[in-house]
Amino acid sequence: MAVDIPAARMSNIDGLEVTQGLTWASWRPGGEYTKKVVVKNVAFDKRKIDFSVPHSQVFGTLVYPKAITLNPGTTYSMPVVFKPLESKQYEDKIEFKTKNKKISIPIKAVLPDPDVQIPDQLNFSYCAVKDSVTIKFTLKNLRQME
């Protein structure tokens, strides 16, 4: 099974193309969400890679942390599961260790961030004491669905 990740989301470090990071933006407590960290050997020699799993209880992997051997041109895809317990921001990391380098992949879950646009000024004109005035104005939600 080929895993196709856009090049803009991959980094080439020490002959390995790795996912730059994982971010969960649309989630609810009690749910279960899965994304994949992809490691591809783009070097001309075989690579042995050790990795450590996330330390927090809300992030986990479906694999036991044992050494991975990647031949040239091969790809390893590791599912990362996010099971939020409460509505707050979470951060952790997965580390891959080669003979020469340690590669840290940040994983995080962010809360929705409001991004609304309202007019700079509102003119209510004159209003008598204990009276009310109603005006209409446009409120735009600029946040994109993810």
C-alpha positions in Angstrom: 0.0 0.0 0.0 1.5 3.3 -1.1 1.2 6.3 1.3 1.2 9.5 -0.6 2.0 12.6 1.6 2.4 16.0 -0.1 6.1 17.0 -0.2 5.4 20.2 1.6 4.5 18.2 4.7 7.6 16.0 4.6 11.2 16.8 5.7 14.4 15.2 4.5 16.7 14.5 7.5 19.7 12.3 7.2 18.5 10.4 4.2 15.0 9.9 5.6 11.8 11.7 4.5 9.6 12.1 7.6 6.3 13.7 8.3 6.9 17.1 9.7 4.3 16.7 12.4 0.7 15.8 13.2 -2.0 18.2 14.2 -5.5 17.5 15.2 -7.8 20.5 14.9 -11.3 19.2 14.7 -12.0 16.8 17.6 -14.2 16.2 20.6 -13.5 14.6 24.0 -14.3 10.9 24.1 -13.6 10.4 20.4 -10.8 8.4 18.7 -8.8 9.9 15.8 -6.0 8.4 13.8 -3.3 9.9 11.6 -0.1 8.4 10.2 3.6 9.3 10.6 5.4 8.3 7.5 9.2 7.6 7.2 10.8 6.8 3.9 14.4 5.9 3.3 15.7 8.0 0.4 19.3 7.1 1.0 21.2 4.5 -0.9 21.9 2.3 2.1 19.8 0.3 4.5 18.7 2.2 7.7 18.0 0.9 11.1 15.6 3.2 13.0 14.6 3.0 16.7 11.6 5.0 17.9 10.0 6.0 21.1 6.2 6.3 21.5 4.4 9.4 22.9 4.5 9.7 26.7 1.0 11.1 27.3 -2.0 8.9 27.8 -4.0 10.6 25.0 -1.6 9.8 22.2 -0.6 6.3 21.3 0.7 4.1 18.5 -0.7 0.8 17.4 2.8 -0.7 17.2 5.3 -1.9 19.8 8.5 0.3 19.9 11.0 -2.0 18.2 13.7 -1.3 15.7 12.6 -0.8 12.1 14.9 -1.7 9.2 14.2 0.3 6.0 15.8 -0.7 2.7 16.5 2.1 0.1 13.2 3.4 -1.3 11.0 1.7 1.3 8.4 3.4 3.4 7.2 2.8 7.0 3.8 4.1 8.1 3.0 4.3 11.8 -0.6 5.0 12.9 -0.9 7.5 15.8 -4.1 7.4 17.8 -5.4 10.4 19.6 -8.1 9.8 22.3 -8.9 13.1 24.0 -10.2 13.0 27.6 -11.2 16.7 28.0 -11.4 19.8 25.9 -7.9 21.2 26.2 -4.7 21.6 24.1 -2.4 18.5 24.0 1.2 18.2 22.9 3.7 15.3 22.7 6.3 13.9 20.3 7.5 10.7 18.7 11.3 10.4 18.3 13.1 8.4 15.7 16.7 7.6 16.3 19.2 6.6 13.6 22.9 5.9 13.9 23.7 9.6 13.3 20.6 11.6 14.3 17.6 11.9 16.6 14.4 13.1 14.7 11.6 14.5 16.8 8.1 14.6 15.3 5.7 17.0 17.2 2.2 15.8 17.6 -0.5 18.1 19.0 -4.2 18.7 19.3 -5.3 22.3 19.2 -8.6 23.9 20.2 -10.8 25.8 17.8 -9.6 29.4 17.5 -12.3 32.0 16.6 -11.6 34.0 13.5 -14.5 36.5 13.0 -14.7 39.7 11.1 -17.0 42.5 12.3 -17.3 46.1 11.1 -14.7 48.5 12.7 -17.5 50.9 13.7 -21.2 50.7 14.4 -23.4 53.8 14.3 -26.5 53.6 16.6 -27.3 57.2 16.0 -29.3 59.0 18.7 -31.4 57.1 21.2 -33.7 58.4 23.9 -33.3 57.4 27.6 -34.9 54.0 28.3 -35.4 53.4 24.6 -33.7 51.0 22.3 -32.2 51.0 18.8 -31.8 48.1 16.5 -29.3 47.9 13.6 -28.1 45.2 11.3 -24.5 44.4 10.6 -22.6 41.5 9.0 -20.5 39.1 11.1 -18.3 36.8 9.0 -16.7 33.6 10.3 -13.4 33.3 8.4 -12.4 30.0 10.0 -12.0 27.2 7.5 -13.5 23.7 8.1 -10.8 21.1 8.6 
